[in-house]
Amino acid sequence: MICQECNERPATLHFTKIINGEKTEFHYCDNCAQEKGEMFMFEGEPGFSINNLIAGLLNFDPVFQQAKQETMPKNEILQCPHCKMTFKQFVNIGRFGCANCYETFNNHLQPIIKRLHSGNIEHHGKLPKRIGGTVHIKRQIKQLKLDLQQAISNEEFEKAAEIRDQVRALEGSLLDEGGKTS
């Protein structure tokens, strides 16, 4: 792929910006990326680092500020028992001290992750449609079953019956394709 700015050199930096739901892809060579100021830091060269991005999201995101105020009592110091890193240190640095930090700070990270991932807190990955057909159906069944439980707990029995029928239809199509329902 050729750089979309100079149309001469091969594009080595590819990134996507999503602003207000509008997706724009950019493909730049190293020279044009540095000129435009959209270069990530590689091998200590000046630029913008991923750690700065994460720290910036934590420090300036209004959702995070609200979540921080709601989940952290005023005088509590949340600290990883393994590496002794505090949540405040994590916010300033933008990276964890050890693998146990993920579990220690989990409840405080979920609002941020949910916002960054358009409301999702689980990563499902991507699958090509032609080879992931049964996986897509299984995921859809799993989501419908969660919706079914929610409808039942909300006593929306007509909606629950519709969802149940959708699940049965998908499970039937899955069996027709030779997949297992779980």
Backbone as JSON, one array per atom type, in Angstrom:
{
  "sequence": "MICQECNERPATLHFTKIINGEKTEFHYCDNCAQEKGEMFMFEGEPGFSINNLIAGLLNFDPVFQQAKQETMPKNEILQCPHCKMTFKQFVNIGRFGCANCYETFNNHLQPIIKRLHSGNIEHHGKLPKRIGGTVHIKRQIKQLKLDLQQAISNEEFEKAAEIRDQVRALEGSLLDEGGKTS",
  "N": [[0.84, -1.17, 0.0], [0.54, 2.23, -0.8], [1.7, 5.37, 0.47], [-0.76, 7.66, 1.41], [-0.42, 10.34, 1.43], [2.01, 11.35, 0.16], [2.1, 9.72, -2.01], [4.24, 8.2, -2.94], [6.15, 6.67, -1.36], [6.15, 3.47, 0.4], [3.4, 2.8, 2.57], [3.78, 2.69, 6.01], [2.64, 3.12, 8.42], [-0.43, 2.55, 9.69], [-3.56, 3.53, 10.64], [-6.71, 3.96, 12.32], [-9.22, 6.32, 12.75], [-11.97, 7.0, 14.75], [-14.54, 9.06, 14.98], [-17.31, 10.37, 16.46], [-18.73, 8.14, 15.57], [-17.97, 7.98, 12.92], [-15.84, 6.45, 10.73], [-12.48, 6.69, 9.77], [-9.77, 5.85, 7.78], [-6.2, 5.88, 7.77], [-3.16, 5.92, 5.98], [0.16, 6.12, 6.06], [3.55, 6.91, 5.1], [6.71, 6.73, 6.9], [7.99, 9.28, 6.84], [5.96, 11.16, 6.07], [4.16, 10.72, 8.14], [5.57, 11.66, 10.36], [5.77, 14.34, 9.67], [3.09, 15.09, 9.76], [2.63, 14.72, 12.41], [1.49, 12.5, 13.61], [2.7, 10.27, 14.65], [3.53, 7.31, 16.34], [5.56, 6.43, 19.18], [8.52, 4.84, 18.45], [11.1, 2.71, 19.3], [12.25, 4.57, 21.11], [12.28, 7.0, 19.77], [11.21, 10.42, 19.32], [7.78, 11.21, 19.85], [4.45, 10.03, 20.15], [3.49, 8.09, 22.81], [2.04, 4.89, 23.61], [1.61, 4.52, 26.33], [1.3, 7.14, 27.21], [-1.09, 7.7, 25.95], [-2.91, 5.95, 27.28], [-2.64, 6.89, 29.93], [-3.53, 9.48, 29.52], [-6.19, 9.01, 28.79], [-7.14, 8.01, 31.2], [-6.76, 10.16, 32.93], [-8.14, 12.36, 31.83], [-10.61, 11.63, 30.9], [-14.02, 12.16, 31.2], [-15.86, 10.21, 31.97], [-14.25, 8.42, 33.34], [-13.42, 10.03, 35.46], [-15.84, 10.42, 36.81], [-16.46, 7.76, 37.46], [-14.28, 7.17, 39.06], [-14.71, 8.84, 41.25], [-17.09, 7.72, 42.19], [-16.43, 5.05, 42.81], [-14.17, 5.01, 44.41], [-13.54, 5.43, 47.72], [-12.96, 8.41, 49.62], [-10.53, 8.52, 51.26], [-9.28, 6.12, 50.75], [-6.62, 4.02, 49.75], [-5.96, 2.29, 47.04], [-4.14, -0.56, 46.39], [-1.91, -2.74, 44.74], [-1.38, -5.97, 45.94], [0.83, -7.47, 45.28], [2.91, -6.09, 43.72], [2.83, -3.65, 44.89], [2.0, -1.32, 43.65], [0.08, 1.63, 43.44], [-3.3, 2.69, 42.68], [-3.37, 5.32, 41.93], [-0.74, 5.73, 41.05], [-0.79, 4.07, 38.81], [-2.63, 5.47, 37.21], [-1.17, 7.8, 36.67], [1.15, 6.82, 35.37], [0.21, 5.07, 33.38], [0.43, 2.38, 32.85], [0.47, -1.0, 34.09], [2.04, -2.43, 37.02], [2.44, -5.15, 37.41], [1.17, -8.45, 36.59], [-0.85, -9.03, 38.41], [-2.03, -6.63, 38.96], [-4.08, -6.19, 37.14], [-6.2, -7.69, 38.11], [-6.49, -6.59, 40.66], [-7.22, -3.89, 40.19], [-9.47, -4.16, 38.68], [-12.32, -3.56, 39.02], [-12.31, -0.8, 38.87], [-11.49, -0.25, 36.37], [-13.38, -1.15, 34.55], [-15.49, 0.75, 33.79], [-14.03, 2.44, 32.1], [-12.99, 0.74, 30.12], [-15.37, -0.16, 29.07], [-16.35, 2.17, 27.91], [-14.38, 2.71, 25.98], [-14.66, 0.53, 24.32], [-17.12, 0.71, 23.03], [-19.3, 0.13, 24.77], [-18.9, -2.53, 25.4], [-17.41, -5.03, 27.49], [-16.09, -7.32, 27.1], [-13.79, -8.97, 25.0], [-14.32, -10.12, 21.8], [-13.11, -10.7, 19.45], [-12.3, -11.1, 15.92], [-13.69, -12.86, 13.18], [-13.37, -14.48, 10.06], [-16.16, -14.41, 7.89], [-16.72, -16.55, 6.16], [-15.5, -18.84, 7.28], [-16.18, -18.82, 9.89], [-18.84, -19.33, 10.44], [-20.44, -21.08, 12.15], [-19.46, -20.3, 14.6], [-20.25, -17.65, 14.77], [-23.0, -18.03, 14.93], [-23.18, -19.44, 17.34], [-22.28, -17.49, 19.13], [-24.32, -15.63, 18.82], [-26.48, -17.11, 19.81], [-25.63, -17.39, 22.47], [-25.73, -14.69, 23.32], [-28.47, -14.2, 22.96], [-29.52, -15.95, 24.85], [-28.66, -14.72, 27.2], [-30.14, -12.37, 26.96], [-32.66, -13.51, 27.15], [-32.71, -14.45, 29.81], [-32.62, -11.97, 31.09], [-35.03, -10.84, 30.23], [-36.84, -12.61, 31.43], [-36.25, -12.16, 34.15], [-37.15, -9.57, 34.32], [-39.78, -9.98, 34.08], [-40.94, -9.97, 31.55], [-42.6, -11.73, 29.78], [-43.71, -12.26, 27.27], [-41.86, -11.17, 25.51], [-39.75, -12.78, 26.26], [-40.62, -15.26, 25.33], [-40.51, -14.83, 22.57], [-37.76, -14.49, 22.23], [-36.89, -17.0, 23.11], [-37.9, -18.58, 21.03], [-36.35, -17.62, 18.92], [-33.84, -18.5, 19.75], [-34.23, -21.29, 19.63], [-34.65, -21.58, 16.88], [-32.15, -20.77, 15.86], [-30.51, -22.7, 17.08], [-31.5, -24.92, 15.79], [-30.7, -24.4, 13.14], [-27.99, -24.48, 13.52], [-27.59, -27.16, 14.2], [-28.29, -28.25, 11.75], [-26.12, -27.44, 10.24], [-24.22, -29.02, 11.28], [-22.98, -28.36, 13.6], [-22.42, -28.23, 17.18], [-24.74, -27.64, 19.78], [-24.36, -25.77, 22.66]],
  "CA": [[0.0, 0.0, 0.0], [1.32, 3.45, -0.96], [1.35, 6.48, 1.35], [-1.84, 8.46, 0.82], [-0.04, 11.76, 1.45], [2.99, 11.67, -0.88], [1.87, 8.79, -3.12], [5.53, 7.74, -3.45], [6.77, 5.64, -0.53], [5.19, 2.51, 0.97], [2.8, 3.18, 3.85], [4.22, 1.83, 7.11], [1.81, 3.44, 9.57], [-1.83, 2.43, 9.33], [-4.41, 3.68, 11.81], [-8.1, 4.29, 12.08], [-9.83, 7.25, 13.68], [-13.42, 6.93, 14.79], [-15.03, 10.25, 15.65], [-18.76, 10.41, 16.36], [-19.18, 6.99, 14.8], [-17.48, 8.03, 11.54], [-14.54, 5.77, 10.66], [-11.57, 7.17, 8.73], [-8.5, 5.13, 7.8], [-5.05, 6.63, 7.3], [-2.01, 5.1, 5.62], [1.26, 7.06, 5.83], [4.94, 6.47, 5.22], [7.31, 7.3, 8.1], [8.27, 10.71, 6.67], [4.71, 11.93, 6.09], [3.56, 10.59, 9.47], [6.28, 12.57, 11.25], [5.39, 15.71, 9.3], [1.73, 15.34, 10.21], [2.6, 14.65, 13.86], [0.66, 11.4, 14.05], [3.61, 9.14, 14.74], [3.72, 6.7, 17.65], [6.97, 6.34, 19.53], [9.17, 3.58, 18.15], [12.51, 2.62, 19.67], [12.7, 5.76, 21.82], [12.24, 8.23, 18.98], [10.17, 11.29, 19.81], [6.46, 10.98, 19.3], [3.39, 9.82, 21.11], [3.56, 6.7, 23.26], [0.8, 4.24, 24.03], [1.45, 4.78, 27.76], [0.72, 8.48, 27.33], [-2.49, 7.59, 25.53], [-3.68, 5.35, 28.36], [-2.65, 7.82, 31.05], [-4.41, 10.59, 29.13], [-7.58, 8.56, 28.89], [-7.49, 7.87, 32.6], [-6.75, 11.45, 33.62], [-8.99, 13.39, 31.27], [-11.9, 11.1, 30.47], [-15.03, 12.49, 32.2], [-16.47, 8.97, 32.48], [-13.34, 7.89, 34.34], [-13.45, 10.9, 36.64], [-17.07, 10.11, 37.53], [-16.32, 6.41, 38.01], [-13.28, 7.24, 40.12], [-15.36, 9.44, 42.41], [-18.11, 6.81, 42.7], [-15.92, 3.77, 43.28], [-13.05, 5.15, 45.34], [-13.77, 6.28, 48.89], [-12.05, 9.56, 49.65], [-9.21, 8.32, 51.87], [-8.79, 4.77, 50.48], [-5.52, 3.87, 48.81], [-6.03, 0.97, 46.43], [-2.77, -0.95, 46.09], [-1.7, -4.13, 44.34], [-0.66, -6.65, 47.02], [2.05, -8.13, 44.78], [3.98, -5.15, 43.35], [2.62, -2.45, 45.72], [1.62, -0.14, 42.85], [-1.22, 2.18, 43.8], [-4.13, 3.05, 41.54], [-2.95, 6.66, 41.53], [0.48, 5.57, 40.25], [-1.2, 3.53, 37.52], [-3.24, 6.55, 36.44], [-0.11, 8.72, 36.23], [2.09, 6.16, 34.47], [-0.53, 4.54, 32.24], [0.66, 0.94, 32.68], [0.48, -1.73, 35.34], [3.34, -2.88, 37.53], [2.54, -6.6, 37.29], [-0.06, -9.09, 36.09], [-1.87, -9.0, 39.46], [-2.69, -5.31, 38.94], [-5.32, -6.29, 36.36], [-7.25, -8.19, 38.99], [-6.65, -5.66, 41.77], [-7.88, -2.66, 39.75], [-10.51, -4.54, 37.71], [-13.59, -2.84, 39.19], [-12.12, 0.61, 38.55], [-11.17, -0.15, 34.94], [-14.49, -1.53, 33.71], [-16.17, 1.87, 33.11], [-13.16, 2.97, 31.05], [-12.97, -0.25, 29.04], [-16.71, -0.16, 28.46], [-16.46, 3.36, 27.05], [-13.46, 2.57, 24.86], [-15.1, -0.56, 23.45], [-18.51, 0.93, 22.62], [-20.25, -0.51, 25.67], [-18.54, -3.93, 25.67], [-16.27, -5.25, 28.38], [-15.46, -8.57, 26.68], [-13.25, -8.97, 23.64], [-14.8, -11.29, 21.07], [-12.25, -10.94, 18.3], [-12.91, -11.09, 14.59], [-13.6, -14.11, 12.44], [-13.85, -14.38, 8.69], [-17.52, -14.93, 7.79], [-16.82, -17.82, 5.44], [-15.09, -19.99, 8.08], [-16.63, -18.68, 11.27], [-20.3, -19.35, 10.43], [-21.02, -21.67, 13.35], [-19.03, -19.51, 15.76], [-21.14, -16.49, 14.8], [-24.32, -18.48, 15.4], [-23.03, -19.76, 18.76], [-22.22, -16.21, 19.86], [-25.66, -15.05, 18.78], [-27.28, -17.9, 20.75], [-25.2, -17.02, 23.81], [-26.28, -13.37, 23.62], [-29.92, -14.32, 23.09], [-29.81, -16.59, 26.14], [-28.52, -13.67, 28.22], [-31.32, -11.51, 26.8], [-33.79, -14.29, 27.65], [-32.66, -14.38, 31.28], [-32.96, -10.6, 31.47], [-36.48, -10.67, 30.01], [-37.53, -13.38, 32.47], [-36.1, -11.47, 35.44], [-37.98, -8.36, 34.24], [-41.15, -10.46, 33.91], [-41.4, -9.66, 30.19], [-42.72, -13.1, 29.32], [-43.96, -12.31, 25.82], [-40.56, -10.95, 24.88], [-38.95, -13.98, 26.55], [-41.08, -16.32, 24.43], [-39.96, -14.52, 21.25], [-36.32, -14.77, 22.28], [-36.78, -18.46, 23.17], [-38.14, -19.08, 19.68], [-35.17, -17.27, 18.13], [-32.78, -19.42, 20.18], [-34.53, -22.61, 19.08], [-34.43, -21.54, 15.43], [-30.7, -20.74, 15.64], [-29.96, -24.0, 17.45], [-31.87, -25.82, 14.7], [-29.82, -24.14, 11.99], [-26.66, -24.93, 13.92], [-27.59, -28.62, 14.05], [-28.31, -28.53, 10.31], [-24.76, -27.23, 9.73], [-23.32, -30.01, 11.87], [-22.34, -27.84, 14.81], [-23.01, -28.64, 18.43], [-25.3, -26.57, 20.62], [-23.84, -25.96, 24.02]],
  "C": [[0.9, 1.24, 0.0], [0.8, 4.52, 0.02], [0.29, 7.35, 0.68], [-1.51, 9.95, 0.8], [0.89, 12.09, 0.28], [2.81, 10.81, -2.13], [3.17, 8.29, -3.75], [6.07, 6.55, -2.68], [5.71, 4.66, 0.0], [4.68, 2.99, 2.33], [3.23, 2.18, 4.91], [3.41, 2.06, 8.37], [0.36, 3.43, 9.1], [-2.64, 2.61, 10.61], [-5.78, 4.16, 11.4], [-8.57, 5.25, 13.16], [-11.33, 7.06, 13.6], [-13.89, 8.11, 15.63], [-16.53, 10.34, 15.38], [-19.3, 9.31, 15.46], [-18.7, 6.96, 13.36], [-16.05, 7.51, 11.51], [-13.73, 6.3, 9.49], [-10.25, 6.42, 8.88], [-7.4, 5.98, 7.19], [-3.9, 5.67, 7.05], [-0.88, 6.04, 5.21], [2.6, 6.34, 5.82], [5.52, 7.15, 6.47], [7.5, 8.81, 7.99], [7.01, 11.55, 6.79], [4.04, 11.86, 7.46], [4.24, 11.54, 10.45], [5.92, 14.02, 10.95], [3.99, 16.06, 9.81], [1.6, 15.26, 11.73], [1.75, 13.52, 14.4], [1.48, 10.12, 14.19], [3.63, 8.61, 16.17], [5.2, 6.58, 17.91], [7.48, 4.93, 19.23], [10.64, 3.68, 18.54], [13.05, 3.91, 20.27], [12.72, 7.03, 21.02], [11.11, 9.11, 19.5], [8.85, 11.01, 19.12], [5.47, 10.78, 20.42], [3.4, 8.36, 21.52], [2.19, 6.19, 23.67], [0.56, 4.5, 25.52], [0.86, 6.16, 27.99], [-0.75, 8.48, 26.94], [-3.35, 7.05, 26.66], [-3.76, 6.29, 29.55], [-3.56, 9.0, 30.75], [-5.87, 10.21, 29.22], [-8.02, 8.47, 30.34], [-7.61, 9.23, 33.29], [-7.8, 12.42, 33.11], [-10.36, 12.92, 30.83], [-12.94, 11.41, 31.54], [-15.71, 11.26, 32.77], [-15.59, 8.39, 33.56], [-13.39, 8.72, 35.6], [-14.69, 10.62, 37.48], [-16.96, 8.74, 38.19], [-15.35, 6.41, 39.18], [-13.9, 7.8, 41.39], [-16.37, 8.49, 43.04], [-17.52, 5.57, 43.35], [-14.81, 3.88, 44.32], [-13.46, 6.02, 46.52], [-12.65, 7.29, 49.03], [-10.64, 9.24, 50.14], [-8.64, 6.92, 51.6], [-7.65, 4.8, 49.46], [-5.57, 2.44, 48.3], [-4.64, 0.61, 45.95], [-2.71, -2.43, 45.73], [-0.9, -4.83, 45.45], [0.67, -7.26, 46.57], [3.18, -7.12, 44.53], [3.89, -3.82, 44.11], [2.32, -1.19, 44.93], [0.24, 0.33, 43.29], [-1.99, 2.54, 42.53], [-3.74, 4.43, 41.03], [-1.68, 6.6, 40.68], [0.14, 5.03, 38.86], [-1.79, 4.62, 36.64], [-2.18, 7.49, 35.89], [0.81, 8.09, 35.2], [1.4, 5.63, 33.21], [-0.23, 3.08, 31.94], [0.75, 0.31, 34.07], [1.88, -2.15, 35.74], [3.54, -4.37, 37.39], [1.2, -7.16, 36.81], [-1.18, -9.06, 37.13], [-2.62, -7.67, 39.5], [-4.02, -5.37, 38.19], [-6.48, -6.72, 37.26], [-7.53, -7.19, 40.12], [-7.48, -4.44, 41.37], [-9.07, -2.91, 38.82], [-11.78, -3.7, 37.82], [-13.49, -1.37, 38.78], [-11.84, 0.82, 37.07], [-12.38, -0.41, 34.05], [-15.23, -0.36, 33.07], [-15.35, 2.45, 31.95], [-13.16, 2.03, 29.85], [-14.3, -0.26, 28.32], [-16.86, 1.03, 27.52], [-15.58, 3.23, 25.81], [-13.93, 1.53, 23.85], [-16.59, -0.48, 23.13], [-19.5, 0.14, 23.47], [-19.93, -1.95, 26.0], [-17.4, -4.0, 26.65], [-15.59, -6.58, 28.09], [-14.96, -8.42, 25.25], [-13.69, -10.25, 22.95], [-13.94, -11.6, 19.85], [-13.01, -10.89, 16.99], [-12.7, -12.45, 13.95], [-14.04, -13.87, 11.02], [-15.23, -15.04, 8.59], [-17.57, -16.31, 7.16], [-16.41, -19.02, 6.27], [-15.6, -19.92, 9.51], [-18.14, -18.73, 11.41], [-20.9, -19.89, 11.71], [-20.63, -20.89, 14.6], [-19.93, -18.28, 15.9], [-22.51, -16.88, 15.36], [-24.26, -18.79, 16.9], [-22.98, -18.49, 19.61], [-23.59, -15.56, 19.93], [-26.58, -15.78, 19.76], [-26.93, -17.52, 22.19], [-25.78, -15.67, 24.23], [-27.79, -13.43, 23.81], [-30.3, -14.98, 24.41], [-29.65, -15.6, 27.3], [-29.71, -12.73, 28.18], [-32.56, -12.2, 27.36], [-33.84, -14.24, 29.18], [-33.06, -13.0, 31.79], [-34.46, -10.37, 31.33], [-37.28, -11.41, 31.07], [-37.45, -12.66, 33.81], [-36.91, -10.17, 35.48], [-39.47, -8.68, 34.06], [-41.77, -10.02, 32.59], [-41.54, -10.99, 29.45], [-43.01, -13.22, 27.83], [-42.66, -12.11, 25.04], [-39.67, -12.18, 25.07], [-39.34, -15.12, 25.61], [-40.53, -16.1, 23.02], [-38.48, -14.86, 21.19], [-36.08, -16.28, 22.32], [-36.93, -19.08, 21.78], [-36.95, -18.79, 18.76], [-34.01, -18.21, 18.46], [-33.0, -20.79, 19.57], [-34.27, -22.66, 17.57], [-32.93, -21.56, 15.11], [-30.06, -22.08, 15.99], [-30.3, -25.04, 16.38], [-30.98, -25.63, 13.48], [-28.4, -24.57, 12.27], [-26.54, -26.44, 13.78], [-27.58, -29.02, 12.58], [-26.92, -28.39, 9.69], [-23.76, -28.2, 10.33], [-22.61, -29.52, 13.1], [-23.06, -28.34, 16.05], [-23.63, -27.44, 19.12], [-24.81, -26.82, 22.02], [-24.52, -25.04, 24.97]]
}
